[in-house]
Amino acid sequence: MKKCLFLFFILFPILVFSQVVTYEEEKEEKAKEGIILGKFIFSPSIEFIYENKDNVFLTETNEVEDQVYVIRPVLLFELPKEESYLRFSWTPQYRDFQDYEIKENWTHFFNLMGRINTSGGLEIMAGDKYISKGLLEVTEVDPGNELVFGLLPFDKNHIYFDMKYFFDSTNGFGLNADYVDVSFDKPDFVWEKLWYDYKSTNFGATYQRYMNPLLRMAAGINFVNYDPDETAFFNKYEGFDYYIKFYGDFSTTVNASIKFGYEELDFDGAKDYKDWNARADIVWNFSDNRNLVTSILRQGSPSNLGAVGSYTHNSIRITYNFKFSEKFFSALEAGFGKNDYNYFFRVDDWWRARINFGYHFNPLMSVRFNYIYENRDSNMDCFQGCDYKASTYMLNFILGY
């Protein structure tokens, strides 16, 4: 904690005289305002977080309570050019527990992203997201939510490319590619490594069509390859995802991306996976002060239960955002999920609730309070992550752009 206080007094005077930020739990890094440095926009910010967790290790019994302190500065540079831009951000995050000793206090997030839009119908989005010494960010390793906790540091490199070209006012095509490489530090004990190293590759093509000037349709096919290390042989697979997607403005108040697909995955040494999938992200703006955000996901995911191979992840999250005034705002969130294991008796159910209140002291400074409750229930007994109840109180203080 002495290191936390030292960093606070070093960084606070630097950033307290900067200007504006509006913090979102999952915000896109975008330099809307900042310090002009030649052709670049520089947008620094810093966030101080205090968390009280009543079940740090997410266990069913013998829960451990602890306090967590996080300092998260963000250095964001943007080079804008009409409808195109180049962005780079570095987020060095310091995390410390009051009682528990963790292996790595520092996590670094690097994000390089570029976008090209031309009047000739060409759109390109490409980037590289790199995480060095990730720790509790386990959804970066396993987005299917089988892995819920981890204290072994990992590195992740995610490279992506997406191109669309419209050869007339209505019709076009797209190409996309995606590469992920995850590797963990060498554990001192075997039980510390709750997941495995892996590489995944995804590339495909789409037919694009404007349904109207604000709404698009895409029909596509993706080839997927998932290559884990030798400790998770049964998780290796390759196959295809066939889908149709609608995205854009469905009305003056509803913006959404809705995808329906079918996956055929061929696993080595385990049962193959063939099932439908879906993803929907819908924003319904009732007014300038109120909106409803709904995220729905159904997809196949590789499991870490040996020869089980795969499971189907189903989840829905609904968030209601409300502004009482220009300075006082709030959010209510509820989430539900189920992981249904194929050809195996295990079923995991969970739900999550979040209450958020925030206040903007000025365009430069804001504070947020969050209460988060999680409840997970499985018909399978395991040491960690199958059955647990956990509450977290969180206080965030944000300064900067």
N, C-alpha and C positions, 0 to 999 in steps of 0.2 A: 504493500500500500504506500510505502514511502516513495516508490518510483512513480506511482500514480499522481501523488501530490506534487512531486517535482515537475512532471510533465504539465500538470495543470498550470502552475505558475509561470512556466516557460511560454506556453502557447496562448494563454488567455490574453495577455497584453497585445500580442501580435494580431489576434483576430477580432478582438472586441470592437475595434474601430473599422472593421470591414462593414459591408452592407448585406444584405437580404438573404434569407433562406426560408422556404416553406418545406418542412420535413414531412415525408410520407414514409410509411413502413416499408414499402417496396417501390421506391421512386426510381424513375429513369434518370440517369445522370445527364443533365442537359443544362448548358450554360445560357440561361435566359438573361441574366445580368451579371456584371462582374467588372473587374479591373481591366482596362484596355491596355494591352502590351503589344504595340505595333498592330499586326493583323490578327492577333490572338485575343481571346477573352479568357481571363484568369478568374476562376470562381472558387476561392477557398472557403471551407467551412469546418466546424469541429462540433462533435457531439459528445456529451458526458452522460453516461448511463449508470444508474444504480438498480440492481435487481435483488429481490429477496425470493429465493426458491425454497419451497418446503420439501422437495423431493429431487435433489440434484441429479441422482443417478437413475431416476425413473424406474424404481423397483417397487414390487408389490408390498414387501415388508421391510422393516429396518430402514425406513426413509431417513435420508440425511438432509438437514437444512443448512443452507449457507447463503452468504451474500456475495454478489458478483459486482465488480467495478470495471467499466469499459470506457476507454477513451478512443474516439474514432475521428481523426481529422481526414478531410477529403481535399485533395488538390486536383482540380479539374481545369484542363486547358481545351479550348475549342477554337478551331479555325473555320469560320463560316464563309460560305460562298454561294450567295443566292439561295437556292433550294437544296444545296449540298453542304456537307460539313465534314470535318475530321476532328475527333475528340480523343483525348487521352486523360485518364484519371489514375491516381495512385491513392490508395486508402490504407495507411499503416494503422492497424487496430491493436490496441493493448488491452488485454483481459487479465484480471486477477481475481482469485477467490480469497475470501477473508481467512478461511481455515484450511481449505484443501489446497494441496500443492500440485499444480498442473505442470506438464512437461514443457509446454511452450506458451509463453505469454503473448508473443507477437504473431499476428496473422497479417499478411500483406495481400491486398487485392489490386490487381492491375487490369485496366480495361482500355483497349484500343479499338475504336470503332469509326468507320467511315461510311458515308452515304453519298451517292451520286444520283441526281435527278436531272434529266435533260428534257428539253422540249420535243425531242425526236422520239419519245416513248420509251427511253431506256431508264431503268431503275436498278441500282446496285446497292446492296447493304452487305458489309463484310466487317469482321472484327476478330479479336482474340481476347478472351477473358482468362486471366491466370490467377490462381489462388496459391499462395505459398504458406505452408504451415496452417492449413485449416484445422479446426478442432471440433467445435460443437456445430459447425455448419454441415450436418450430416445429410441434409436434403440435397446438397451439391453432389454427394456420392451416390445416394439412393433416393431418387425422386419418388419412388413407389411407396416410401414410408414403412418399409420393413425395419430398416435400421433407424432407430430413434435417438441414439445416444452414442457418443464416442469421444475418447480423450487421447487417441493416438493421432499425432499430426499427419496430415496428408497434403500432397500437391495435386493441383488439377489444372490442366490446360484445355481450354475449349475454343476451337477455331471454327468459324462459320462463314458461309458465303451464300447469298441469295440474290438472284438476278431475274428481272422481268423485262420483257421487251414487247411493246405493242406495235405491230406493223400496220395497224389502222386504228380508227377511233374506238373500236369495239373488241377486237381479237388480238391475242398475243400468246406468248409462251414464257415459261420460267425454268430456271435451273437452280438447284440448291445442293449444298454439300455441308457436312457437319462432322467434326472430329473431336473426340474427347479422350484424354489420357489421364488416368487417376493412379497415383502411387502413394503408398503409406510409408512412413518411417519404419525402420526395423524395430520391432517390439522387444522389450526386455523379457517378456513372458508371452507365450503363445496366446493366452486368453485375452490379452490386450487388443489384439487385432480382430475386431468384430466384423470386418468386411474384407475385401480382397482387392488387389490391383487389377485394373482392366483397361482396355482400349475399345472404343466403339467408333464405327464409321457409318455414315448415313449420307446417301446422295440420291437425287431423283430429278424428275422433270414434271412440269405441269402445263396444262392448257389453261390460259387466262381469258376471261371474258367480262366486260363491263355489262352488268345488268341495267344500270343507269349511271349517271355521272358520279355518284357517290358510293355505289355498291358493286362489288366484284364477286365473281365465281371462279373457283379454281378446281380442276379435276386433275389428279396426279397419281404418281406411283413413286415410292421410295424403296431403295434397296438398303437393308440394315445388316450390320455385322457387329457382333458383340464378342470380344475376345478376352476372357479373364485369364489370370495367371493359373499355374498348374494346381493350386490348392482348391480351385473352384471349377473343375473340369465340366461338371454337369451343367454349368451355366452358359457354356459356349453355344452360340446360335447364329444363324443368318436366315434371312427371309425377305419378305416384301410386305409393304403397307400400301393398300389401294384406298384412295379417299376422294371425297368431294368437300369443298369448303366454300362458305360464303362469308365475306368480311367487308366491313365498311359501315356506312350509316343506313340502318334499316328504316329510320324515320328521323324527324327533326329532333327527337329526344332519345333515341336508342342507337347506340353504336355497339357493334358486336363482331366477333369472329366465331363461327360455328362450323365444326368439322365432324364428318361421319366417315368411318373407314372400316377396313377389314384387314386383319393381320394374319399372315401365315409364316410362322417361325419354326425353323428346323433345328432342334436342340441335339447336341452330341451327348448320347448316353442317358437322355431323359425324354419324357413324353413331349411330342411336338405341341406347339400352341397355335390354335386356329380359333379366332373369335373376333367379334366386332369391337370397334373402339370409337370413342367420341371425345371431343373437347369443345367447350363453349365458354367464352369470356364475354359477358354482356354488361354494359353500362347503361343504366336508365336514368336520365337526368330529369327529375321532376321540376326543378327550378334552379336558380343560381346558387341556392343554399342547401339543396337536398339532392342526393342521388343514391341509387341502389346498384351495387356491383355484385354480380353472380358469376362464379367460376365452377364449372362442372367438368369432371375428368373421368374417363374410363379407358384403361390401357393395360396391356400385358407388361409384366416386369419380371426380370430374373430374380430368383430367390437365393438365399444363402443357406437353405436347408438341404444340402447335399443333392441327392438324386431327384428331389422334388422338381427342380428345374425352373418353374415359373408360377406366377399367381396373377390374378386379375385385380387391379387396383381400381376402386370406385370411390369418388369423393365429390362433395359439393360444399362450397363456401359462399356465404351470403354476407355482405357488408353494407350497412346503412350509414351513410355519412351525412352529418347535419351541422350547419353553421348557425349558431345562435346570433352571432354578430360578426363584424369584420375581424374581431380579435378572438372570440371564444368559439370553439368548435368541438365536435365529438364524433365518435364512431362506435357502432355496435356490430359485432360479428359473431356468427355461428357457423360451425363447420361439422360435417358428418362424413364418415368414411368406413369402408369395408375392404379388407384384403381377403379374397377368396382363393384358396390354394387349389390348383388344378391337380386332380388325381391324388389328393391327400386330404386328411380330415381336418386340417387347421383352418380356422376362420378368425380373423381379427376385426373387431368393431371398435370405433373410437368416435369421440365428439370433442369439440373444442369451442370455447366461448371467450370473447374478448370485449372488454369495455374500455373505451379510450376517451379522455378529455384533454383538451389542449388550449393554450392561450398564447397569442402573439403579443408580446410586450411592445414591439415595434417591428418594422420590416427586417430588422437585424437579429432579433432575439425571440425565441419561443421556448415553451416548456410543455411537456406531455406527461400524462399519467396513464399507465395501462395496468389492467388486471386481467390475467389470462388463466383459465382453468382448462385442464385436459383430463380426459378419462378414457382409458383404453382397456378393452376386455377381450381376452383370447381363450379359446377352448384348449389351448396347449400351454403347459407349464414350462417356463424357462427362467433363467436367472435374471434377465434384464430385458425390459421393453415389451413383454407380452401383456402383462397386466400392471397397471399403475394408475394412480391419481396424483395430479400435481397442480399446485397453484403458484403463480409468479406475480409479484408486485414489481412494477417497473417505473422508474422516473427518468425522463430524458430531458436534457437541457441542450439546446442547439443554438449555435452562433455562426454567423457567416452568410454567404450567398445561398 
